[in-house]
Amino acid sequence: MFKSRVFTLYPDYFPGYLEKGLFGKAMKEKIWSLEIVDIRNYAEDKHKTVDDTPYGGGDGMIMKADVLARSLDKNLPQDEKIIYLSPKGKIFDHNCAKRFSEFESINFICGHFEGIDQRIIDSRNIEEISIGDFVLSGGETAVFVVLDAILRFVPGVLGNVNSSKNESFENGLLEYPQYTKPQIFEQKGVPEVLLSGDHAKIKDWRLSQSEAITRDRRPDLWEKYKKTKKN
Ligand code: SAH
């Protein structure tokens, strides 16, 4: 079973859509689990304080290292992988999702305010991961993004094991255009080749479409793809 645990100040946000559809089904079948830890429960003062002002001054508040440390130490059974969702982190991508899906258990810390005390990141060997070059108001939405992408690689979660194989990024390219019934929609048909039944031709057409789309929209991916193709 792939075990995930989320440390958050907003436990009510979870499980959200992760208990619906294929993810929900897989959760019921114990292919994966989600445990939520309310960080605020580990605050020890009367007001349940979880944040304080930054040393050195500046705007906003910082999540306290001592409260976060207690929440982690009381809930992590052993040396488990811990991720902090953070705009300062390495950018999350397809390969990162694959790598994380290979852990037996994974923990996510959702930050709020101006983020968390650096000492907790250093002392608990925490990896910082960003979902893009923009700033969110909290880590929860980022956890949904990251967990969704990881779960697709956990064996047994997607009904059709092949359905992740042909997707965007799997071969370093974006996906080709897709069509379904009706065959005529607003006077537009579908590309002839897709109706030909010639699987080799369809494969070639899809590859050339993928290449054209990637070259046009993602020069960064295109450069990498060209290099791997040469080798
Ligand atoms: N002051 C911080 C931003 C804090 S945003 C800075 O400038 O770097 C508040 C919280 O939202 C963060 O602690 C983090 O958990 C989450 N967050 C914001 N943007 C994110 C992103 N791009 N990826 C992942 N998490 C993000």
Residues whose N, C-alpha, C, O or C-beta is under 5 A from the ligand:
A	BS01	SAH	L85 S86 P87 K88 I109 C110 G111 H112 F113 E114 G115 I116 I129 S130 I131 G132 F134 V135 L136 S137 G138 G139 A142
